[in-house]
Amino acid sequence: MVKKYIPLFVLILSLQNTFSQIGGSKTYSFLQIPAPVPRTIALGGNTIGIKDDDLGKSLQSASPLSGQTSHGIFLATARYIGDVKPQYVDFAKSFDKIGNLAAGLQRVAY
């Protein structure tokens, strides 16, 4: 009677290490597309060491935020592989008691 269940037991143990799909590790990979800021793309995504009033860098670092970037709006769009078009908008405001704040939104259209 036990010999009848041995093939089933071996089958269950052999299926333990097989996978049919990746399981979601690449599902949201489009979120890793960098923001379409031309200066950031040209420098390979490493603009942290640059200190100026470029509001497009505020997604990576808060260093460009100052009183001069208050009420500033930054809009950018680019063409990526195929018909993928990342778009980015950023707004900065300076408050007396709080400091400088920025809010950005990145969208990927395809």
N, C-alpha and C positions, 0 to 999 in steps of 0.2 A: 504494500500500500504506500509506503514511503517513496518507493522508486517512481511512482506515478507523479509525484510532486517535485522531483529533482530537476527536470527540465524547466519547469516554471520558476523555480528558485534561481537557477542559473540565468534565466532570461531577465529576471528582475535585477539581479546583481550586475549584469552586463549593461543594462540601460541606465545605470546610475551615472555614468560619465559621458553620456551622449546628450547633445543639445541640438535642438532644431533651429533655434534663432538666437541672436545675440541677447535679446531680452531687454531692450530699452536703453542700452548704454550709448547708442547713437541717435536716439529719438529727437532730442532737442539740440543737435549739433549746430543748427543754424544760429543759435544764440551766441555762438563763439565768433561770429563774423564781427570784425572790428567796426567801430563807428566810422562812418564815411567822412572823416575829417582829413582833408588833403595833406595837411602838414604832418599829422600823426602817421598816416599811411606812408608818406615819403621818408620819414625817419624810422620806419620799421616798428612803429608802435611804442617807441621809447622816447617820450617827450617830458618825462618827469623832471629832468634837470633844467629845463628852460623856464625862466620866470619872466613872463610878459603878460600883456592884457588880452591874450587870445582865449576867448571864452570856449572855444572848441576843445580845449584840453581839460576842461573841468570834469569830464567823465572819468578821466584817469587820476586826476589829482586836484585838490582844492587850491593849489598855489596861484592860479591866475585870477582868483576872486579878489576883488578890491573895490574901493569906492568908484573907480573909473569904469568898472564893468557893470555897475548897477543899472538896472533897466535895459540891460543888453540882451539881445536875442541872436541866437546862432542857428542857422538852418543849413543843412548839408544833405546831399543825396549823391549816390554813385551807382555805377553799373558793376555788378559782380558777375560771377559765372552764369552764363545763360541769360535768363530773364530775371534774375534775382536782383532786387534794388533795395539796398539798405538806406533808410532815411533817418535823420537825426535832427532833433530840435532841442534847444537848451535856452533857459531863461535865468537870468541872475538878478538878484535884488539885494541891496545893502540896507540893513536895519541898524539903528543907533545902539540899542541895548543888546541885541542878539549877535550881530556881526553880518557877515556876508553869506548868503544862501544861494544855491543854484538848484534848479530842477530840470531834468532832462528826460526825453522820451526817445527811444530808439524803436524803429519799426522796420520789419523786413517784408517787402512785398514781392510776391512771385506768382 
